[in-house]
Amino acid sequence: MELPAVQLRTLLELTRSGTMTAAAAALGYTPGAVSQHIAALERATGAELVRRTGRRVALTDAGHTLAVHAERILAAQAEAVAALERGRGELRARLRLGVFGTAAAVLLPPALRRLGARHPGVRVESREVEVDQAYAEVCAGRVELALGLDYPDAPLVRDGAVELVRLRSERFSLAVPDGRPPWDARAGCAGAAPVSLAEVADCDWILPAAGSYYGQAVRAACRRAGFEPRVAHEVTDTATSLAMVGAGLGVAPLTELMLRLRSAGIAAVPLREPVVRHVVVAVGAEARRRPSVAALIDALREDATP
């Protein structure tokens, strides 16, 4: 009997989520793919694993039994890999790392150079993923680790299957056109005094979509300040949004890491309100025990530290 890890992970997520749609969203699949994984497990085991009750699905007795053993199977697989790594004289491993634009451009190159110098036997294959899907990519087993962003106002989902390791915290400032702060055309931006969000309520904003974690977090901060941001340009890519700020098309949130992508034509004005984000690594709880995974996280943390 063959029980592929991807199908076992799907069963475990369905156990946690309760619906095909929720499990699909958590894993980054379509509901049809989740249904296919469960059907494949049922064929392999010869047992009915789930029953539909309205929009939800309930595990049968056989489903509960397999779910318990699925956790043990996946944990045993991860522990076996970790034990093999620990038993070698030097680290040798292939790791898949999910990255998003800013991290790929700013954090990844120096971290991989440092890791390569210390552990030449560890090969890292990076895959670009949507930043909001970092957790799902790890949960689904498509990557061992993924760089992501966590916002206090829009926190990532957490469960025992995936851990979030914080690399650094960043406080947001405001990106404005260099020398032309939109709230006071007479003032220069160099060394500009901090402003409150309420003072820029009438500005045009350049923000990601409201449904993204980033979009939710910034809008929540603006609402606390008493206004809904007027989003003139809905843009996800950081370099593009900062280029638009430099062209005088609006203001946008800015962190030190984001500023490394582009600084021409813009200036950073501090915000009085503490609006923050955390740069994190999502990693499988069992994979965290692997020495190669720990070495990669250490390399990322060193280059993420301000």
C-alpha positions in Angstrom: 0.0 0.0 0.0 1.5 3.4 -1.1 0.5 6.4 0.9 2.2 9.5 -0.7 3.1 12.3 1.7 1.2 14.9 -0.3 -2.0 13.0 0.1 -1.4 12.4 3.8 -0.8 16.2 4.3 -4.1 16.9 2.5 -6.0 14.5 4.8 -4.5 16.3 7.9 -5.3 19.7 6.6 -8.9 18.6 5.8 -9.1 17.3 9.4 -8.1 20.8 10.7 -10.1 22.9 8.2 -13.3 20.9 7.9 -14.2 21.8 4.3 -12.6 21.0 0.9 -12.6 24.7 0.1 -10.8 25.7 3.4 -8.3 22.9 3.0 -7.6 23.9 -0.6 -7.0 27.5 0.4 -4.6 26.5 3.2 -2.6 24.2 0.9 -2.7 26.4 -2.2 -4.6 23.7 -4.2 -8.0 23.8 -5.9 -10.9 22.1 -4.1 -10.9 19.5 -7.0 -7.3 18.6 -6.2 -8.1 18.1 -2.5 -11.0 15.8 -3.5 -8.7 13.9 -5.8 -6.1 13.4 -3.1 -8.7 12.0 -0.7 -10.1 9.8 -3.4 -6.7 8.4 -4.1 -6.2 7.6 -0.4 -9.5 5.9 -0.3 -8.6 3.7 -3.3 -5.2 2.9 -1.7 -6.7 2.0 1.7 -10.0 0.5 0.4 -11.8 2.5 3.1 -14.2 5.4 3.1 -12.3 8.2 4.8 -14.7 11.2 4.8 -18.4 11.8 4.6 -20.1 15.1 3.5 -22.4 16.7 5.9 -23.7 19.8 4.1 -20.8 22.0 3.1 -18.5 20.3 5.6 -16.8 17.0 5.6 -16.5 14.7 8.6 -13.9 12.0 8.9 -15.1 8.4 9.3 -13.6 6.1 11.9 -11.2 4.9 9.2 -10.4 8.5 8.4 -9.6 9.4 12.0 -7.4 6.3 12.3 -5.4 7.2 9.1 -5.1 10.8 10.2 -3.5 9.8 13.5 -1.0 7.5 11.7 -0.4 10.1 9.0 1.0 12.5 11.6 3.3 9.7 12.8 4.3 8.7 9.3 5.2 12.3 8.2 7.0 12.9 11.5 9.0 9.6 11.2 10.0 10.5 7.6 11.2 13.9 8.7 13.1 12.5 11.7 14.7 9.9 9.5 16.0 12.6 7.2 17.3 14.6 10.2 19.0 11.6 11.7 20.8 10.8 8.5 22.0 14.4 8.2 23.2 14.3 11.8 25.1 11.1 11.2 27.2 12.5 8.4 30.6 14.1 8.9 29.5 17.1 6.9 26.1 18.6 5.9 24.8 17.4 2.6 21.2 18.1 1.6 19.0 19.6 -1.0 16.5 22.2 0.3 13.7 23.9 -1.5 13.1 27.5 -0.3 10.1 29.6 -1.2 10.9 33.3 -1.7 9.1 36.5 -2.7 10.4 39.5 -4.6 12.0 41.7 -1.9 13.5 38.7 0.0 14.9 37.2 -3.2 16.6 40.5 -4.2 17.8 41.6 -0.9 18.2 38.8 1.6 18.8 35.7 -0.5 22.1 36.3 -2.4 24.2 37.1 0.7 22.6 34.4 2.7 23.3 31.7 0.1 26.9 32.9 -0.3 27.4 32.6 3.4 25.8 29.2 3.6 27.8 28.0 0.6 31.0 29.0 2.2 30.2 27.2 5.5 28.4 24.2 4.1 29.2 23.6 0.4 27.3 20.3 0.5 23.9 22.0 1.2 22.2 22.9 -2.1 19.3 25.4 -2.0 16.8 25.6 -4.8 14.7 28.7 -4.5 11.2 29.0 -5.9 9.4 32.3 -6.2 6.0 32.1 -4.4 3.4 34.7 -3.5 4.3 36.1 -0.2 0.8 35.4 1.2 1.2 31.7 0.2 4.5 31.1 2.1 2.7 29.1 4.9 0.6 27.1 2.4 3.7 26.2 0.3 5.4 24.7 3.4 2.2 23.0 4.7 1.6 21.4 1.3 5.2 20.1 1.3 6.2 21.9 -1.9 9.1 23.6 -0.1 10.8 22.9 3.2 11.0 26.5 4.1 9.6 29.8 2.8 10.3 33.4 3.5 7.2 35.4 4.4 5.8 38.5 6.1 3.7 38.6 9.3 1.7 41.6 10.4 0.3 42.2 13.9 -2.8 43.7 12.2 -3.2 40.7 9.8 -1.3 37.7 11.3 -0.5 34.6 9.3 -2.5 31.4 10.2 -0.7 29.3 12.8 -0.9 25.7 13.7 1.4 23.0 15.0 2.4 21.7 11.6 4.4 24.8 10.5 6.5 27.1 12.7 7.2 30.8 12.0 10.8 31.8 12.8 11.2 35.6 13.1 14.2 37.0 11.3 13.7 40.7 11.9 11.0 43.3 12.7 10.7 46.5 10.7 8.8 49.7 11.4 7.1 51.3 8.5 7.8 54.9 7.4 6.2 56.7 4.5 7.7 56.8 1.0 7.1 60.2 -0.6 8.5 62.0 -3.7 12.0 63.3 -3.0 11.8 67.0 -2.1 8.0 67.1 -2.7 6.1 65.9 0.3 2.5 66.0 -0.9 1.1 67.5 2.4 3.4 70.5 2.3 4.9 71.6 -1.1 7.1 74.2 0.6 9.0 71.7 2.8 11.9 69.5 1.8 12.0 65.8 2.7 15.6 65.4 3.8 15.5 64.9 7.5 11.7 65.5 7.5 10.0 65.4 10.9 7.8 62.5 11.6 4.2 62.7 10.5 1.0 61.0 11.7 -1.1 58.9 9.4 -3.9 61.4 9.9 -1.8 64.1 8.4 -1.6 62.2 5.1 -5.2 61.2 5.0 -5.9 63.3 1.9 -3.0 61.9 -0.1 -3.3 59.4 -2.9 -2.0 56.0 -1.8 -0.2 53.2 -3.6 -1.1 49.9 -1.9 -1.5 46.2 -2.6 -5.0 44.7 -2.8 -7.3 44.9 0.3 -7.4 41.1 0.4 -3.7 40.7 0.9 -2.1 40.5 4.4 -0.1 43.7 3.6 -3.2 45.5 2.3 -5.2 44.5 5.3 -2.5 45.6 7.8 -2.0 49.1 6.3 -5.7 49.8 5.9 -6.2 48.7 9.6 -3.5 51.2 10.7 -5.2 54.0 8.6 -8.6 53.2 10.1 -7.2 53.5 13.6 -6.0 56.9 12.6 -9.6 57.8 11.5 -9.6 57.5 7.7 -9.9 55.1 4.8 -6.9 55.4 2.5 -7.7 56.7 -1.0 -6.0 54.0 -3.1 -5.3 55.6 -6.4 -3.0 52.7 -7.6 -3.3 49.1 -6.5 0.1 47.6 -6.9 1.7 44.5 -5.4 5.3 44.8 -6.6 7.4 46.9 -4.3 9.9 48.3 -6.8 7.0 49.3 -9.0 5.1 51.1 -6.2 8.3 53.0 -5.2 8.9 54.0 -8.8 5.3 55.4 -8.9 6.0 57.3 -5.7 9.1 58.8 -7.3 6.9 59.9 -10.2 4.7 61.8 -7.8 1.7 59.5 -8.2 1.1 59.0 -4.5 2.6 57.8 -1.2 3.3 54.3 0.0 4.4 52.5 3.1 8.2 51.9 3.3 10.6 49.8 5.3 14.4 49.6 5.3 14.4 46.4 3.3 12.0 47.8 0.7 14.3 50.9 0.4 17.2 48.7 -0.7 15.2 47.8 -3.8 14.9 51.4 -4.9 15.9 54.8 -3.4 16.1 57.1 -6.4 13.4 59.7 -6.5 11.9 59.0 -3.1 12.4 60.0 0.5 11.5 58.2 3.7 9.4 60.2 6.3 9.0 58.5 9.7 5.6 57.7 11.0 4.6 58.6 14.5 2.4 55.5 14.8 4.3 52.2 15.3 3.2 50.3 12.2 5.3 47.2 11.9 5.9 43.9 10.1 7.9 40.8 10.8 10.1 39.1 8.3 9.7 35.4 9.0 10.7 31.9 7.8 7.9 29.4 7.7 9.3 25.9 8.2 7.7 22.5 8.9 7.9 21.7 12.6 9.7 18.4 11.9 11.9 19.8 9.2 13.2 22.3 11.8 15.2 19.5 13.4 17.3 19.0 10.3 20.8 20.5 10.7 20.8 21.7 7.1 17.5 23.6 7.7 18.9 25.2 10.9 22.1 26.2 9.0 20.0 27.9 6.3 17.8 29.8 8.8 21.0 30.9 10.6 22.4 32.3 7.3 19.1 34.1 6.6 18.9 35.5 10.1 22.4 37.0 9.9 21.7 38.9 6.7 18.2 39.9 7.9 19.5 41.5 11.1 19.6 45.3 10.8 
